[in-house]
Amino acid sequence: MMKPNDNRDPLLADMYDVADDDGDDGDDGDDGDDGDDGDDGDDGDNGEAPETRASMLSVTCDCGATFTSVVYHAVNVTLEPELLYQLLADSLNVAVCPNCGRRARSATPFVYHDMARGLFAYVSPDADLPDEQRQALLENLRAVYSRAVEVAERLTPGADTSTAARAGRGAQAAPGIPEPDAPPMQVIFGVEQLRALVDSLLEPDQRLGKVTLTAPGSATAQRDRIHAIAQRLASEAGCLTETIERGSEYAITIYGPRSRVGVIARALRQGA
């Protein structure tokens, strides 16, 4: 089984940075101003949605190969809708060994935000996290979120961020977790649970569609031809691709919204 060489959870640290960054210039001696570690710093402090954050994770496979894989810590599918379909296709935060094709999911938690559908969640990939660890995680999140609300109240004087005020606007807050005027933050254990929830919010034509092209044998020319066709069709339709190459097996899958993939599938049938 592949193992990440860095299994830290930078998300809570990032959330603490946001909570601490209340615009008070009097904290000049605090290192928190540098907490973005090279990010744009456009994390929603001015009312805009935070950009997707990602980092490169070093992974060592059982076959001996060491490679890097991108890991997202904050996913905003409104800003980057392709990440929605990476989630549905089970490729989000999944490392694939370029040598043997083994797959492994990152254990790093992430924040998932779908502004259009009102879904805001902290996702722990481990669905089997022990109860004690779950409770400790929830307590940490409550503390961080409470601090974030306090900052919001200081930055927006006169705004009512109380649970009662939000309930009057129809929001249902998680027990014990104060929240600002935003979608209630859910805590989800297991990517499968997130995927099922996200799929339930989509219209039928928005759900995941796939079509796979295969190249028989190991002829390089045939593989290059199939790869070029798949990339062109995916690019024209605004879809994504995933390639599987193991020995003589070569397949490339085009995936994305079911409506767009359906158009590709019909075009392939007509050209057959």
Buried (B, 14 or more C-beta within 10 A) or exposed (E): EBEBEEEEBBBBEBBBBBBBBBEEEEEEEEEBBEBBEEBEEEBBBEEEEBBBBBBEBEBBBEEEBEBEBEBBBBBBBEBBBEBBBBBBBBBBBBBBBEEBBBEBBBBBBBBBBBBEBEBBBBBBBBEEBEEEEBEEBBEBBBBBBBBBBBBBBEEEEEEEBBBEEBEEEEBEBBEEBBBBEBBBBBBBBBBEBBBEBBEEEBEEEBBBBBBEBEBEEEEEEBBEEBBEBBBEBBEEBEBBBBBEBEEEEBBBBBBBBBBBBBBBBEBBEEEE
